[in-house]
Amino acid sequence: MLQHFPTPIILAHRGDLTHAPENTLPAFSQAITKGADGIELDAKLTADGEVIVFHDMTVDRTTNGKGKVALFTLNEIRKLDAGTWFDAKFANTKVPLLEEVFETVGKNKLINIELTNYSTKNDGLTKKVCELIKKHNNQKQIIFSSFLASNLKIAENIFPEIPRGLLAMPSLIGLWARSFGFMFGEYQALHPHISDVSKEQVNRVHRLKRRVHVWTANTPEEITRLKDWGIDGIFTDDPALAVQTLSRK
């Protein structure tokens, strides 16, 4: 499905997080309305094994609750207000289920699912996410990403046809992932931080017949430079700005 979109594809990082509370249905709806080719989201499991969309390991920053996400049941986490911290007009916005995001986005846009069980590596998140994709039969719109190679290997075994992007941490800590880890792994895309991207690196990845999706570009200068370098995808916090910069209509 990736080839059906313009290059670079615009993926709204946690939705339109510049103008709505991140990883919520309003943020994803706004991103699609503003012309993004797709969205990026963070998948996690609740204590009772439900797949929700949430970034942090704790609920403290983006809800009115406190504590580790993995200790909340779905019923408990759905009682939290995930919108007021951003703006009062988003009061009582709920932490969404992954299935709700599928329904909100529809099947004509891309969904980059970051598998973020970084503190609970053996919780079965990837298998649960794949079960939901099978249920919705929407594998053609999905991209998997993770900093954990093990997550991507599980995804490959279940859905080999779904593209997998290896995330790389910034600076020296992500050097192995950007080089040997990516080169010798079976990935369709490298997802490096914008501070580590160069024209030479893009060419090197393209010689491997693979893609480069960069996080996170938020200024016209960054977006234009990445486009000039031949980047295949851009994660952005401001999809409207990216659409405007790339002169999309």
Secondary structure as UniProt FT lines:
FT   HELIX           2..4
FT   STRAND          9..13
FT   TURN            14..19
FT   TURN            22..23
FT   HELIX           25..33
FT   TURN            34..35
FT   STRAND          38..45
FT   TURN            47..48
FT   STRAND          51..53
FT   TURN            60..62
FT   HELIX           69..71
FT   HELIX           74..78
FT   TURN            84..86
FT   HELIX           88..90
FT   TURN            91..92
FT   HELIX           98..105
FT   STRAND          110..115
FT   TURN            118..119
FT   TURN            121..122
FT   HELIX           125..136
FT   HELIX           139..141
FT   STRAND          142..146
FT   HELIX           149..158
FT   TURN            160..161
FT   STRAND          164..167
FT   HELIX           171..174
FT   HELIX           175..176
FT   HELIX           177..181
FT   HELIX           182..183
FT   STRAND          189..191
FT   HELIX           194..196
FT   HELIX           199..207
FT   TURN            208..209
FT   STRAND          211..215
FT   HELIX           220..228
FT   TURN            229..230
FT   STRAND          233..236
FT   HELIX           239..245
FT   TURN            246..247
//
